[in-house]
Amino acid sequence: MSKVSWVRNTMPKSEDKYTGLMSQEEVETVLRFHKSFPQYTVTPLAALDGMAKRLGLKGVYVKDESYRFGLNAFKVLGGSYAMARHIASETGRDISRLDYAYLTGEELRREFGQATFFTATDGNHGRGVAWAAAQLGQKAVVHMPKGTVASRFDNIKKEGATVTIEDMNYDDCVRLAARGAAETPRGVVVQDTAWPGYEEIPSWIMQGYGTMAREAAEQLQALGVDRPTHVLVQAGVGSLAGAVVGYYANLYRDAPPKMVVMEADAADCLYKSALAGDGEMRVVKGDLSTMMAGLACGEPNGISWDILRNHACAFVSCSDPVAARGMRMLAAPVKGDPAVTSGESGAVGMGLLWLLMQDERYRDLKETLDLGADSRVLFFSTEGDTDPVNYEKVVWGEA
C-alpha cells in the first residue's frame, strides 16, 4: 500500500553559506563544460498536459534523464564535472578553459598523467564515474553495496572500471572507497556525500547536477512557463536535492517555488532530520533495503543539508509502492501524453503527486503546499530502467 510520512520545514535557518555554490554563474560554467562533450544533448522535458488535467493542476512537467549521455541516468553530470575540476586544480588551470577535447588530448596526458578515481555507488553514480574515467583516459574503482543487481554491476564493468559488490551497505562502501583512495598513489575519492575535510569534490558534483536543473528551467521558458510553482526532488545523501533546490533558490530568488524533498522510507535521513526540527542531521543505519536503490543512503551530505534546511518547504518519506505507482503511470500515461521510462528512484515524484491530489489521507500536505488549479509542478525522472528485470515486474504487474 502506498503511504508517506511528511513534515513541514520549521527548522531554524543557518547562515546559508552554501547556496551560492549553485548560482547562475557557476552553473553556466558547468553547462559550457558539459556542452563540450560530443555526447551532449539536452534531455527531454515531458509536458504531461493530460495528467495535469486529470489531477486538477495547471501543468505537470517531468525531466527525462534516461537519455543522458546514453547512460540511462543523470549522475554522470556530477562525476564528470568533479573529475575535470580535480584535474584543473592539479594542473593549475581554470575549469572554464578545460573542455572535452583538451581532457582527452595528448597534452593533458603528458601534463597530468593518470589518476585512480574511487567511488561507492548503488549503480548510476558509479557508471557515470567509470564512463567519464574511460573517456578521459583515467582509472576507476567502484564499490557497490550488498543487494546490487547484476545489470548495474555489468554496466559499470563494461566501462572498464574495477568493480566489486561488497557485503555492506552504501555508507560503508563510501568508507571503503575513501580508504582505498588513501592507500593508492594518486587515488582520488569522487563521492557525492561530504564529511569534515572532504567537501570540495562533493560541491563540484552538486554543481555538475546543475546542468539538469538549468536545462529544465530553459525548457519551461520555451513552453511559456516563467517558473514552476512546485518542484519535487528525490534524495539519497541529498546532493541532487541540494543542487536543484539551491539552483532554483538562486534563479527564482524573488518568488521561489515550493520545493519538496522526497526519500525512500528505509533511508529517510533527511526526513528524520527535519522531523527533529533543530537543524541537526540524523543518520539512518542498517541494510537500507528499498526498491529505490539510488536513494538507499542513510548519512546526509552536510553541504546539501544546509541548503535544504534553508530553502526546502517540506520533507516526505515514501514507501516503495509510491515509486512503483509512479513507474506505471509514466510508462502508461494519460492519452496524448508522452510515455516516460522511469526507474524506481526516478518515478517517486509522479507517485507522490498522484497521492497528494487523489488520496484524502494526504489532504493536509496538499493544503500545506497549496497544490491546486494554478499549480505547475516540475519533477525529475533521474533514471530509466537501470534494473530491467524489476522494471518489467513493476510495470507489467508482478510487484
KATA-V282718 format. One record per backbone hydrogen bond with DSSP energy under -0.5 kcal/mol. NH is the residue of the N-H (numbers start at 0). CO is the residue of the C=O. Records with the same first field share a line. If there is no record, write none. Layout:
BEGIN
NH: CO  CO
END
This chain:
BEGIN
4: 316
6: 314
8: 312
9: 7
20: 17
21: 18
22: 19
26: 22
27: 23
28: 24
29: 25
30: 26
31: 27
32: 28
33: 29
34: 30
35: 31  32
36: 33
39: 36
45: 43  61
46: 44
47: 45  59
48: 46
51: 47
52: 48
53: 49
54: 50
55: 51  52
56: 51
57: 371  374
58: 374
60: 376
61: 45
62: 378
63: 43  61
64: 62  380
66: 63
67: 64
68: 66
69: 66
70: 67
71: 65
72: 67
73: 381
76: 73
77: 74
78: 74
79: 75
80: 76
81: 77
82: 78
83: 79
84: 80
85: 81
86: 82
87: 83
88: 84
89: 85
90: 86
91: 87  88
92: 87
96: 93
97: 94
98: 96
102: 98
103: 99
104: 101
107: 101
108: 104
109: 105
110: 106
111: 107
112: 107
115: 185
116: 114  138
117: 115  187
118: 140
120: 142
126: 122
127: 123
128: 124
129: 125
130: 126
131: 127
132: 128
133: 129
134: 130
135: 131
136: 132  133
137: 132
138: 114
140: 116
141: 161
142: 118
143: 163
144: 120
145: 167
147: 144
151: 148
152: 148
153: 149
154: 150
155: 151
156: 152
157: 153
158: 155
159: 156
160: 155
161: 139
162: 160
163: 141
165: 143  163
167: 165
172: 168
173: 169
174: 170
175: 171
176: 172
177: 173
178: 174
179: 175
180: 176
181: 177
182: 178
183: 180
186: 180  183
187: 115
189: 117
190: 188
194: 197
197: 194
202: 198
203: 199
204: 200
205: 201
206: 202
207: 203
208: 204
209: 205  206
210: 207
211: 208
212: 208
213: 209
214: 210
215: 211
216: 212
217: 213
218: 214
219: 215
220: 216
221: 217
222: 218  219
223: 220
224: 219
225: 223
228: 375
229: 375
230: 257
231: 377
232: 230  259
234: 261
241: 237
242: 238
243: 239
244: 240
245: 241
246: 242
247: 243
248: 244
249: 245
250: 246
251: 247
252: 249
254: 251
257: 228
258: 256
259: 230  257
260: 313
261: 232
262: 315
264: 317
266: 263
267: 264
268: 266  296
271: 267
272: 268
273: 269
274: 270
275: 271
276: 272
281: 268
283: 297
289: 287
292: 290
294: 291
295: 292
296: 294
299: 281  297
300: 236
301: 193  299
304: 300
305: 301
306: 302
307: 303
308: 304
309: 305
310: 306
311: 307
312: 258
313: 258
314: 6
315: 260
316: 4
317: 262  315
318: 2
321: 318
322: 318  319
323: 319
324: 320
325: 321
326: 322
327: 323
328: 324
329: 325
330: 326
331: 327
332: 329
336: 333
339: 329
341: 339
342: 382
345: 342
346: 342
349: 346
350: 346
351: 347
352: 348
353: 349
354: 350
355: 351
356: 352
357: 353
358: 354
359: 357
361: 358
362: 359
365: 361
366: 362
367: 363
368: 364
369: 365
370: 365
374: 371
376: 58  374
377: 229
378: 60
379: 231
380: 62  378
381: 379
383: 71
385: 383
390: 386
391: 387
392: 388
393: 389
394: 390
395: 391
396: 393
397: 392
398: 392
END
